[in-house]
Amino acid sequence: METIIQINQVYKSYEEIRAISDISVDIQSAELFGFIGPDGAGKSTLFRIMATLLLPDSGEVQMAHLDTIKDYKKLRTKLGYMPGRFSLYQDLTVEENLNFFAGIFKTSVSKNYHLIKDIYQQIEPFKKRKAGDLSGGMKQKLALSCALIHKPEILLLDEPTTGVDAVSRMEFWEMLHKLKTQGITIVVSTPYMDEASLCDRVALMQKGKIMGVDKPQKIVDLFSKHLIGVKAKNMYGLVNKLREYPLCHSAYLFGEWIHFSSEQEVVKNKLQEFLRSKGIYDAQMQNIQPNMEDSFIDLMTQNIIE
């Protein structure tokens, strides 16, 4: 498979703050690639560099065989970019926004309607409504339609599902998988670990660095600790007491369970006895399988130690 994006040793700082450091990754043509990490990990800075909106301090980025600095004008015709914040013209209607962006790239909505049909049909009944009056999910669909209307080779989506409801999030990912079948390379960033499994490959980012790049399941399989789920009525008291346990590697809240990991196999009876000695008598325990968040925390811990 052809490599369509090459990011090589990219650094970027804002005065004394290092936003991204030594970022290197190759992305294949027609791949759905995800940059996964919390706020402040450097995802948006990297996306602005890829979108030719920001200059790196050092390193280089090649997109569709074009340099993001030397060939930025030509490259912009091949990119579709959807920033994290809704950035369309709020005083223009849905229809006016779409026609405007089509006109910028010297094309028309009718010419490339097939690209956005499945997405745009969901908001077409509201085409006379101002963009600023749309719901979060509808704004998301309009922004994606505007990013696609000129038939880009590469689609850059910076945290596209942040702030929208769970149903809209799932609908959005279904749309991305349909677009992928049309040969478009899709690069998406998200703070939601559960969305990692929806990508072909992911890069886990933390504090401006990439901790690992692989297929989602392979990253999960890297988790080598012993893991159990623990819960009690007082969850916040429980997590603090678990972290005091001598064999504790990590203990984090995940919904209704605390994921407790250890380098050694945990004898539940001994852990129960320890918790009772700390005043927690209602702890429940069960064996659980690791997920992407467990692997992310484990890799993050390894990087801190190193």
C-alpha positions in Angstrom: 0.0 0.0 0.0 1.3 3.5 -0.9 2.4 5.9 1.8 0.5 9.1 1.3 1.5 11.0 4.5 5.0 11.1 5.9 5.7 13.0 9.1 9.4 13.1 10.0 10.8 14.3 13.3 8.5 17.3 13.7 8.9 19.7 16.6 6.8 22.7 17.5 7.0 25.0 20.6 5.0 28.0 21.7 7.7 30.1 23.4 8.9 27.9 26.2 6.1 25.3 25.9 6.9 22.3 23.8 3.7 21.3 22.0 5.0 18.4 20.0 8.3 16.7 20.1 10.0 14.3 17.6 6.7 13.2 15.9 7.4 10.6 13.1 4.7 8.5 11.5 3.7 7.2 8.1 0.1 6.9 7.0 -1.0 4.8 4.1 -3.4 5.7 1.3 -7.1 5.0 2.0 -6.3 4.4 5.6 -8.4 5.5 8.5 -5.8 6.7 11.0 -6.4 8.0 14.4 -4.3 10.2 16.8 -5.6 9.3 20.2 -4.8 11.3 23.3 -6.2 13.7 26.0 -6.5 17.5 25.7 -3.0 19.1 25.6 -1.4 16.1 24.0 -0.5 18.1 20.9 -3.0 16.7 18.4 -4.4 20.0 17.2 -0.9 21.5 16.7 0.0 18.5 14.6 -3.2 18.8 12.5 -2.6 22.5 11.9 0.9 21.7 10.6 -0.5 19.0 8.3 -3.2 21.4 7.1 -0.5 23.9 6.1 -1.8 26.4 8.7 1.2 26.3 11.0 5.0 26.0 10.5 6.9 23.5 12.4 10.1 24.5 14.2 11.9 21.6 12.6 11.2 18.4 10.7 9.1 17.9 7.6 5.7 16.7 6.5 4.9 15.3 3.1 1.2 15.0 2.1 0.2 13.4 -1.2 3.9 13.7 -2.3 3.9 17.4 -1.6 5.7 19.4 1.1 3.5 21.3 3.5 5.7 24.3 3.4 7.1 24.5 -0.2 3.9 23.2 -1.9 1.3 24.5 0.4 -0.9 26.2 -2.3 -1.1 23.1 -4.4 -1.5 20.8 -1.4 -4.5 22.7 -0.1 -6.5 21.7 -3.1 -6.0 18.0 -2.1 -6.9 18.5 1.6 -10.2 18.6 3.4 -9.8 20.1 6.9 -12.3 20.1 9.7 -11.0 21.9 12.7 -12.0 21.1 16.3 -14.0 24.3 16.7 -17.0 24.9 14.3 -15.6 27.4 11.9 -18.1 27.8 9.1 -20.0 31.1 8.6 -22.7 31.1 11.2 -24.7 33.9 9.5 -24.8 32.0 6.2 -27.4 29.2 5.7 -26.5 25.6 5.3 -26.9 25.9 1.5 -24.9 29.1 1.3 -22.0 27.7 3.2 -21.8 24.6 1.0 -21.9 26.7 -2.2 -19.3 29.1 -0.8 -16.8 26.3 -0.1 -17.5 24.7 -3.5 -16.8 28.0 -5.2 -13.5 28.5 -3.4 -12.2 25.3 -5.0 -13.7 26.1 -8.4 -16.2 23.3 -8.3 -19.9 23.0 -7.7 -22.2 21.1 -5.3 -23.9 19.4 -8.2 -20.6 18.1 -9.6 -19.5 16.4 -6.4 -22.9 15.8 -4.8 -22.3 12.0 -4.8 -19.5 12.5 -2.3 -21.7 14.2 0.3 -25.1 12.7 -0.6 -25.4 10.3 2.4 -24.2 13.0 4.8 -26.0 16.1 3.3 -29.3 14.4 2.9 -29.6 14.3 6.7 -29.4 18.1 6.9 -30.8 19.1 3.5 -34.3 19.7 5.0 -32.7 22.5 6.9 -30.7 24.0 4.1 -32.3 27.4 4.6 -31.4 27.5 8.3 -28.4 29.6 9.4 -25.4 27.4 10.4 -25.2 29.1 13.8 -28.7 27.8 14.6 -27.9 24.1 13.9 -27.5 21.5 16.6 -24.1 20.1 17.4 -24.6 17.0 15.3 -26.0 18.9 12.3 -23.1 21.4 12.5 -20.8 18.4 12.4 -22.4 17.0 9.2 -22.3 20.4 7.5 -18.7 20.9 8.4 -17.8 17.5 7.0 -19.8 18.2 3.8 -17.9 21.5 3.3 -14.6 19.7 3.8 -15.5 17.0 1.2 -17.2 19.1 -1.5 -14.0 19.6 -3.5 -13.2 15.9 -3.6 -10.0 15.9 -1.4 -7.5 13.0 -1.4 -6.9 13.5 2.3 -9.4 14.4 5.0 -8.1 15.9 8.3 -10.6 15.8 11.1 -9.5 17.4 14.4 -11.7 16.0 17.3 -14.8 15.9 15.1 -17.0 14.1 17.7 -16.2 16.3 20.7 -19.3 17.8 22.2 -21.9 15.8 20.3 -24.2 13.1 21.6 -23.4 9.3 21.5 -25.8 8.6 18.6 -24.3 11.4 16.5 -20.8 10.1 17.3 -21.7 6.6 16.0 -23.4 8.0 12.9 -20.3 10.1 12.2 -18.0 7.1 12.3 -20.3 5.1 10.1 -20.0 8.0 7.6 -16.2 7.9 7.8 -16.1 4.2 7.0 -18.3 4.8 3.9 -15.9 7.6 2.8 -12.9 5.3 3.3 -14.4 2.9 0.7 -14.1 5.7 -1.9 -10.4 5.8 -1.5 -10.1 8.9 0.7 -7.4 8.8 3.3 -8.9 9.9 6.6 -6.8 11.2 9.6 -8.8 11.9 12.7 -7.9 13.0 16.3 -10.0 12.2 19.3 -9.7 12.2 23.1 -12.2 9.3 23.3 -10.3 6.0 23.7 -13.4 3.9 22.7 -13.1 5.4 19.2 -9.6 4.0 18.7 -11.1 0.6 17.8 -12.9 2.2 14.9 -9.6 3.1 13.2 -7.3 0.9 11.0 -4.3 2.1 13.0 -3.8 4.6 15.8 -1.0 6.7 17.3 -1.3 7.2 21.1 -0.2 10.8 22.1 0.7 12.2 25.4 2.5 15.5 26.2 3.5 16.1 22.6 5.0 12.7 22.0 3.9 9.5 20.3 3.9 6.6 22.7 3.0 3.9 20.2 1.6 3.3 16.7 -0.2 0.1 15.7 -3.5 -1.5 15.0 -5.9 -0.9 18.0 -6.0 -4.6 19.1 -2.3 -5.0 18.9 -1.9 -2.0 21.3 -4.4 -3.5 23.7 -2.5 -6.8 23.5 0.7 -5.1 24.7 -0.9 -4.8 28.1 1.0 -7.3 30.2 -0.2 -6.5 33.8 -2.7 -8.6 35.8 -6.0 -6.7 35.8 -9.1 -7.0 37.9 -12.2 -4.8 38.4 -13.1 -3.6 41.9 -16.1 -1.6 43.1 -17.8 -0.6 46.3 -20.3 2.0 47.5 -17.5 4.6 48.2 -15.6 4.5 44.9 -13.4 7.5 45.6 -12.4 6.1 49.0 -11.8 2.7 47.4 -9.5 3.9 44.6 -7.3 5.7 47.1 -7.0 2.6 49.3 -6.3 0.4 46.3 -3.4 2.7 45.4 -2.0 2.0 48.9 -1.9 -1.8 48.3 1.8 -2.9 48.1 1.3 -4.8 44.8 -0.7 -2.0 43.1 0.7 -0.8 39.8 -2.3 1.5 38.9 -5.9 2.0 40.0 -8.3 4.2 37.9 -12.0 4.7 37.7 -13.7 3.3 34.6 -17.4 3.8 34.8 -18.8 1.6 37.6 -15.6 -0.3 38.1 -12.1 0.6 39.2 -9.4 -1.1 37.0 -6.8 -2.3 39.3 -3.5 -3.6 37.8 -0.5 -5.3 39.3 2.8 -6.7 38.0 2.0 -9.9 39.9 -1.1 -12.0 40.0 -3.5 -10.6 42.6 -4.9 -13.0 45.2 -8.4 -11.6 45.7 -8.8 -12.9 49.2 -5.7 -11.0 50.3 -6.8 -7.8 48.6 -10.2 -8.1 50.3 -8.5 -8.6 53.6 -6.4 -5.5 53.0 -9.4 -3.4 52.1 -11.3 -4.6 55.2 -8.3 -3.5 57.3 -8.8 0.0 55.7 -12.5 0.1 56.5 -14.0 -1.0 53.2 -16.2 -4.1 53.7 -18.4 -4.2 50.6 -15.7 -4.5 47.8 -16.7 -6.6 44.8 -14.1 -8.0 42.4 -14.1 -9.7 39.0 -11.6 -10.5 36.3 -11.7 -8.1 33.4 -10.1 -7.8 29.9 -7.9 -4.8 29.3 -9.1 -2.1 26.9 -7.4 0.8 25.0 -7.5 3.1 28.1 -5.7 0.4 30.2 -3.0 0.2 27.5 -2.8 4.0 27.2 -2.3 4.4 31.0 0.3 1.6 31.0 2.3 3.2 28.2 2.0 6.6 29.8 3.4 5.2 33.0 6.3 3.5 31.2 7.1 6.8 29.5 7.1 8.7 32.8 9.4 6.1 34.3 11.8 6.2 31.3 
